Amino acid sequence: MPTFARWMPPRARAPMSALGSSITAVTIIASLVIAMVLAGVSTIFVAVLLVLLALCVTVDVVVTRRRIQRLAAARAGEDIGAFARAFDRQSDPFDPRVVRAVWEALVPYVECDGRRVPLRPTDRISEDLHIDVDDIDMGIVQEVAERAGRSLENVEANPRYGHVKTVGDLVRLVSSQPPRCAG
């Protein structure tokens, strides 16, 4: 007997947000610059190049943080219920367990200062949420399918396969996969 989506077990791992990975990149670049200065690198060009790279990443972090803060403020009061209601339950393949699994898998990627941006089915995964497409292909789809009890066997035959651009596309892809066998 299927259980309610809200009774699903918690996620096994928490991803690093786009903002967190950018800050990590800034830290690594700054460390390289400091190491080169301390080592007395005579090539000023390399040092200037690394400083410019660090500056670009820092600007990207600031812009991303502000964008995420504006998005979170614009969606204040939205939650997983609003996300689930945004799907057409009559024409779309709809499984509440998949909806919850997608929500819980993607929301941690888009947080800033402890505030998470509520998702919408129309959010473009790469452009709006800045989630790496490789993360979707290599881990998130498997995690969502596993938690929702869906099989990814013959996923290549799914007409939605390879066309996941939005959060709604991800929900539809996994929802249209067959349930996983109990054995």
N, C-alpha and C positions, 0 to 999 in steps of 0.2 A: 504494500500500500504506500503510495507516495506521501511524503511529509510536506508540511507547509514550507514555503520558501524561507520564511523568517526563522525556521528551525534548522537551517543549514549550518554545518559546522563552520567555525571561523576560518579565515584564510590562513594558509600555512606560512606565507612570507609577505613582507611589506616591500613594495618596490621603492626605488629612489625616484623622487619627482624630477621633472625636467629642470626645475630650479636648483635642486640639490646636486644634480650632475653638473650643472654649469658652475656652481660654487666649488665643487671638487676640481673642476678643470682650472679655475682661477688659482686655487691653492697649489696645484701641481705646477702651473706655469710660473707662479711667483717663487716657488721653491727652486725651480730651474734657474731663474734669473739670479736669485740670491747665491746659489751654488756657483754660478759662472762668475759672479762678481768676487766672491771669496776665493775662487781658484785663480783669479787674475787673468781671465781670458782676454787675450790681446785684441781679438776681433770685435771691434765695437759694433760692427754690422749685425752680428748674431745677437748681441745683447739688445740692441735697438729693436730688432725684429721680434724678439721674445717679449719685450716691453709692449710693443704695439699689439701683439697677439693677446697679451694679458689685458690690455685696455679694451680691445674688441670684445673679449669674453665678458669682461666686467660690465660694459655697456649692454650686452645682451642679457645679462642677469638682471640688471636694473629694469630694462624694458619688459622682460618677461614677468618680473615680480609685479610691476604696475599693471600689466595687462591682466594677470591672474587676479589681482585685488579688485580691479574694475569689474571683471566677469563675476567674481564672487558677490560683490555688492549688488550687481544688477540682478542676480538670481537669489537674493536673500529670501528665505522662506520656502524655497523649493527643496524637495527631498525625493527619496526613492519612490514615494507614492505618485508624485507629479511625473516622474520619469516613466513609471509603468503606465500611467493613464495616457501618456502621449502616443502610445502604440495603438494601432487599429487592430483590435483583438478579433475582428471578423475576417479581415482579408490577409493580415500578416500571420506568419507562423508565430505563435505566442506561447511561451512557457514562463510562468512567473519565476521558476527556479533559475532559468537562464538570465532573466532580467536582473535578478538579485546578484547572481554570480558576476555578470558583466559590470554592474554598478560597483560591487566591492572590489573587483579587479582593477578598474580604471580610476576610480575616485582618488586613491592615494597618489596617483601620478600627477594630479593637478591640485596641489595644495601649496599654500603660502602663509607663513606665520601662523600655522595651526588651523587655518581656514581652508576648507575643501570646497572646490567649485562644484556645485550640483551639475550633473550631466543632463544633456538633452539628446534625444535620438538623432537630431540633425547635426550634432557636433562632429566636425571633421577631425578624425583621430590625429592625423599628422599636422595639419595646418592650424586648427583651433586649440587642440590640447597639447600639442608638441610632444606626442608620444611617438617614439621611434617605431617605424613599421616593422622592423626586425623583432621588437619586443612582442608585437601582436602575432607575427608569424611563428615565432619560436617558443613562446611561452604562454601568452595570455589566452590564446584559443584553447590550448590543451588544458590549462587550469580551469577555464570556464566550463568546458565540456566535462571535465572530471567532477567538478563540484555540482554540476547540474544533472549528472547521470546520463550524459549523452555520449554516444560513440563517435569517434572521428574516423572510423573505418570507411574507406571509399569517399572521403571528404572531397577528393578531386572531382568526383562525379556530381557534386552539388553545384547547381547553376550559379550560386552566390559565391562559390570559391574563387578567390583571386579578384573579387570585386568589393572587398571590404574597405570602404573609405570613411564611413561614419560609424558612430556608436550603434545606431539602429541597424546598420548592415551587419555588424558583429552579432547582435542579438538574433537577427533573422537567420544568419548562417548557422549558428549553433542550434537554434530552435528547430531548424528544418532537418537536422541530423537525427537519425533514429536513436531511441533510448538504448542505453548500454545493457547488455544481457547481465542478469544477476549472477550467472555462473562464471 
